[in-house]
Amino acid sequence: MKKIITIIRKNKKYVLLHALLLIYSFCGVFSKLAASEEFLSIKFIIFYGISIAILGIYALCWQQILKRMSLTGAFFNKAIVIIWGMLWGSLFFNETISINMVIGAIIVLIGVGVVVKNYE
């Protein structure tokens, strides 16, 4: 257990970044929930409001992350939101994760990695 705590402390900025990206990934969930409701109904406003609140929190925290690490490093890690989006779609909306989606996600992750590597 002490090893895990030590690893987390050493990589605190990455743990915080991924916690932020996890929260950010829920923006898509609430946007999709809002889209399934009647326009300007109470549920639509609540879901859309939560989505906007998540984006606001994300914007403020993202700036704090960028104070502590490079943009290229943070941007590369942001690609994990694709994986979270597929997972949330499967869990909350019963969407199937196809092999094409997995291949597409891998291609995007590799592409982001190549672009980030060229700018380091």
Backbone bond lengths (Angstrom), bond angles and torsions (degrees), N, CA, C in turn:
res aa  C-N    CA-C-N  psi(-1)  N-CA   C-N-CA  omega(-1)  CA-C   N-CA-C  phi
1 M - - - 1.455 - - 1.536 111.10 -
2 K 1.344 116.51 -37.43 1.458 120.06 179.53 1.524 111.20 -63.74
3 K 1.350 116.03 -34.92 1.474 119.53 178.48 1.519 110.76 -62.54
4 I 1.313 116.28 -42.65 1.467 120.40 -179.83 1.519 110.47 -62.99
5 I 1.313 117.23 -44.32 1.465 121.14 179.03 1.526 110.64 -62.80
6 T 1.317 116.85 -40.67 1.472 121.20 177.85 1.519 110.77 -63.12
7 I 1.321 116.86 -43.95 1.469 120.95 178.92 1.525 110.28 -62.10
8 I 1.323 116.95 -43.50 1.471 120.73 179.56 1.522 110.43 -62.75
9 R 1.321 117.51 -43.26 1.470 120.37 179.99 1.524 111.85 -63.53
10 K 1.332 116.49 -40.80 1.462 120.21 179.12 1.521 111.72 -66.25
11 N 1.309 116.29 -32.68 1.468 121.41 -176.23 1.517 111.53 -111.11
12 K 1.316 116.91 32.84 1.468 122.27 -174.67 1.531 112.67 -54.26
13 K 1.325 116.44 -42.93 1.468 118.29 -177.75 1.528 111.39 -65.04
14 Y 1.334 117.68 -33.93 1.463 120.54 178.37 1.531 111.46 -74.33
15 V 1.320 115.82 -36.46 1.476 119.51 176.35 1.525 109.44 -63.53
16 L 1.336 116.52 -45.33 1.470 120.21 178.19 1.526 111.46 -64.37
17 L 1.328 116.65 -40.92 1.461 120.34 178.11 1.527 110.64 -59.91
18 H 1.319 116.97 -46.45 1.464 119.32 -177.72 1.533 112.09 -71.61
19 A 1.316 117.87 -30.30 1.467 120.14 172.98 1.531 109.42 -64.40
20 L 1.332 116.10 -42.70 1.469 120.54 177.21 1.528 111.08 -62.88
21 L 1.319 117.26 -43.42 1.465 120.68 -179.77 1.528 111.64 -66.69
22 L 1.314 116.58 -32.83 1.465 120.39 175.46 1.521 110.00 -63.58
23 I 1.327 116.34 -46.27 1.468 120.55 177.68 1.524 110.22 -62.45
24 Y 1.329 116.29 -44.87 1.466 121.48 179.44 1.527 111.97 -58.49
25 S 1.329 116.86 -35.47 1.462 120.20 -177.97 1.531 112.56 -64.79
26 F 1.326 116.52 -21.79 1.471 119.38 178.05 1.526 112.46 -74.26
27 C 1.318 117.62 -12.82 1.469 120.50 176.13 1.521 110.10 -57.48
28 G 1.322 117.19 -42.24 1.466 121.59 178.29 1.512 112.59 -64.25
29 V 1.323 116.76 -36.58 1.469 121.09 178.84 1.521 109.65 -63.59
30 F 1.335 116.70 -50.09 1.461 119.55 -178.16 1.526 112.22 -69.22
31 S 1.318 117.60 -32.03 1.467 120.16 175.42 1.527 110.56 -64.79
32 K 1.316 116.24 -41.24 1.468 120.26 179.21 1.521 110.81 -68.68
33 L 1.333 116.75 -38.26 1.462 119.83 175.72 1.527 110.60 -63.06
34 A 1.336 116.94 -41.40 1.465 120.89 178.29 1.524 110.58 -63.23
35 A 1.317 116.75 -39.74 1.470 120.62 -178.68 1.521 112.26 -65.88
36 S 1.333 116.96 -23.14 1.466 119.62 -179.09 1.532 112.16 -85.13
37 E 1.321 116.90 -5.21 1.468 121.15 -179.72 1.527 110.71 -101.67
38 E 1.307 115.06 162.72 1.467 120.22 177.52 1.527 109.02 -66.10
39 F 1.327 115.70 137.51 1.461 121.62 -177.32 1.522 110.45 -56.31
40 L 1.330 115.61 129.88 1.463 126.80 179.63 1.533 114.48 65.00
41 S 1.329 117.73 16.49 1.463 119.65 171.57 1.527 107.77 -74.27
42 I 1.326 116.63 168.04 1.461 120.42 -179.85 1.535 111.02 -58.47
43 K 1.328 117.23 -46.65 1.465 120.32 179.98 1.525 111.12 -62.29
44 F 1.331 116.92 -41.25 1.465 121.07 178.43 1.523 109.75 -58.92
45 I 1.321 117.38 -47.89 1.466 121.90 -178.11 1.523 110.85 -64.34
46 I 1.340 117.21 -41.38 1.469 120.75 179.30 1.518 110.66 -63.77
47 F 1.342 116.71 -51.19 1.466 119.70 -178.34 1.523 111.62 -63.54
48 Y 1.320 116.38 -42.01 1.458 119.66 -179.89 1.529 110.51 -68.55
49 G 1.327 116.06 -37.80 1.468 120.59 177.14 1.518 111.77 -62.72
50 I 1.338 117.09 -41.82 1.462 120.84 177.26 1.524 109.80 -62.63
51 S 1.321 116.41 -41.14 1.463 120.78 179.02 1.528 110.78 -61.11
52 I 1.302 116.73 -44.25 1.471 121.09 178.91 1.528 110.65 -66.47
53 A 1.344 117.00 -39.11 1.465 120.64 178.11 1.533 110.60 -62.92
54 I 1.329 116.39 -41.82 1.464 120.08 177.92 1.525 109.95 -60.81
55 L 1.332 116.87 -43.30 1.466 120.03 179.08 1.526 111.47 -63.12
56 G 1.329 117.27 -37.74 1.462 120.60 178.00 1.516 111.97 -65.23
57 I 1.333 115.97 -45.95 1.463 120.77 177.76 1.522 109.80 -61.64
58 Y 1.316 115.76 -44.27 1.462 121.05 179.73 1.530 110.86 -59.48
59 A 1.319 117.17 -45.63 1.471 121.05 -177.66 1.535 110.95 -60.79
60 L 1.316 116.44 -43.76 1.468 119.73 179.69 1.532 111.86 -67.21
61 C 1.321 116.24 -45.01 1.473 120.17 -178.77 1.525 111.83 -69.95
62 W 1.332 117.17 -34.44 1.468 121.16 178.80 1.529 110.19 -59.41
63 Q 1.329 116.08 -40.98 1.463 119.76 178.54 1.530 111.09 -63.28
64 Q 1.329 116.49 -37.04 1.467 120.17 177.62 1.522 111.50 -68.36
65 I 1.333 116.32 -38.15 1.471 120.62 176.95 1.529 109.60 -61.92
66 L 1.337 116.35 -42.95 1.463 119.97 -177.79 1.528 112.81 -66.49
67 K 1.326 117.08 -20.33 1.467 119.78 174.21 1.525 110.75 -70.46
68 R 1.323 115.77 -24.99 1.457 120.58 -172.47 1.525 114.55 -104.91
69 M 1.329 117.10 -12.28 1.466 119.75 179.76 1.520 109.31 -151.38
70 S 1.311 116.22 167.68 1.462 120.66 -176.52 1.532 110.66 -73.07
71 L 1.300 115.35 153.77 1.457 121.15 177.47 1.519 110.75 -61.63
72 T 1.320 117.17 -41.62 1.465 119.34 -178.37 1.525 111.15 -64.09
73 G 1.316 117.71 -40.34 1.460 120.59 177.86 1.516 111.75 -65.56
74 A 1.321 117.15 -43.69 1.455 121.33 179.41 1.527 110.44 -66.63
75 F 1.323 116.51 -41.42 1.466 120.32 -179.05 1.523 111.11 -65.06
76 F 1.327 117.02 -39.86 1.461 120.33 178.27 1.524 110.40 -60.69
77 N 1.323 117.48 -43.44 1.460 121.07 179.72 1.524 112.31 -68.77
78 K 1.315 117.27 -25.16 1.465 121.40 -179.54 1.528 112.15 -64.04
79 A 1.318 116.91 -22.66 1.464 120.46 -179.71 1.528 112.31 -62.81
80 I 1.323 118.38 -16.68 1.461 122.07 178.75 1.530 111.20 -63.97
81 V 1.324 117.18 -19.39 1.467 121.05 179.90 1.534 110.59 -61.22
82 I 1.316 117.62 -27.08 1.465 121.15 176.23 1.524 110.05 -61.36
83 I 1.321 115.78 -44.13 1.471 120.79 179.47 1.523 110.22 -65.85
84 W 1.335 116.04 -44.95 1.465 119.12 177.98 1.526 110.89 -59.74
85 G 1.323 117.10 -41.63 1.469 120.83 179.86 1.516 112.42 -60.61
86 M 1.321 116.70 -41.59 1.466 119.65 177.22 1.530 110.74 -65.25
87 L 1.328 115.72 -41.20 1.462 120.09 179.76 1.527 111.11 -64.26
88 W 1.329 117.41 -45.97 1.468 120.62 179.42 1.524 111.14 -64.01
89 G 1.325 117.69 -39.63 1.463 120.72 177.17 1.515 111.36 -59.30
90 S 1.312 115.55 -41.31 1.462 120.66 179.38 1.527 111.38 -69.27
91 L 1.333 116.93 -45.32 1.465 120.77 -176.13 1.529 113.62 -73.09
92 F 1.326 116.80 -44.03 1.462 120.15 -172.66 1.521 114.39 -94.70
93 F 1.322 117.43 -25.84 1.464 119.79 -174.00 1.522 112.85 -122.31
94 N 1.314 117.11 10.33 1.471 122.84 179.08 1.525 113.19 54.62
95 E 1.311 116.85 32.10 1.456 120.82 176.53 1.524 108.39 -80.10
96 T 1.304 116.15 145.44 1.460 118.88 178.13 1.524 109.28 -90.56
97 I 1.310 114.62 142.43 1.460 120.84 176.42 1.516 106.43 -94.27
98 S 1.317 115.67 108.29 1.464 120.52 -177.30 1.525 110.50 -87.18
99 I 1.297 115.25 164.15 1.469 120.69 177.19 1.528 110.29 -62.49
100 N 1.339 116.65 -33.67 1.469 120.08 177.80 1.534 111.22 -65.04
101 M 1.333 116.18 -36.46 1.462 119.70 177.68 1.526 110.61 -66.43
102 V 1.325 116.29 -42.18 1.465 120.57 179.25 1.524 110.09 -64.60
103 I 1.325 116.92 -45.13 1.470 120.90 178.25 1.525 110.09 -61.99
104 G 1.320 116.79 -43.05 1.462 120.92 178.20 1.520 112.29 -61.14
105 A 1.337 116.30 -42.67 1.464 120.32 178.55 1.521 110.71 -63.56
106 I 1.323 116.52 -41.41 1.467 120.30 178.34 1.519 110.62 -62.91
107 I 1.319 116.45 -43.14 1.472 120.52 178.98 1.529 110.65 -61.56
108 V 1.330 116.56 -43.32 1.468 120.13 179.01 1.524 110.39 -63.74
109 L 1.331 117.15 -45.32 1.470 120.49 179.72 1.522 111.39 -61.03
110 I 1.326 116.45 -43.05 1.466 120.02 177.50 1.529 110.16 -64.98
111 G 1.327 117.31 -42.93 1.461 121.55 179.47 1.520 112.36 -61.20
112 V 1.316 116.59 -44.21 1.466 120.00 177.50 1.528 109.55 -63.57
113 G 1.327 116.03 -41.22 1.464 120.04 178.18 1.519 112.28 -60.41
114 V 1.329 116.85 -42.12 1.464 121.03 179.88 1.529 110.24 -65.66
115 V 1.318 117.03 -44.20 1.461 120.38 -179.86 1.524 110.33 -64.08
116 V 1.321 117.09 -45.59 1.460 120.83 -179.24 1.521 110.61 -63.67
117 K 1.320 116.72 -42.10 1.470 120.62 179.85 1.522 111.53 -60.55
118 N 1.339 116.95 -36.98 1.469 121.07 179.88 1.532 112.55 -70.63
119 Y 1.333 117.75 -20.66 1.464 120.42 -178.87 1.509 113.56 -101.82
120 E 1.330 118.34 0.85 1.464 119.90 178.32 1.497 111.37 -80.28
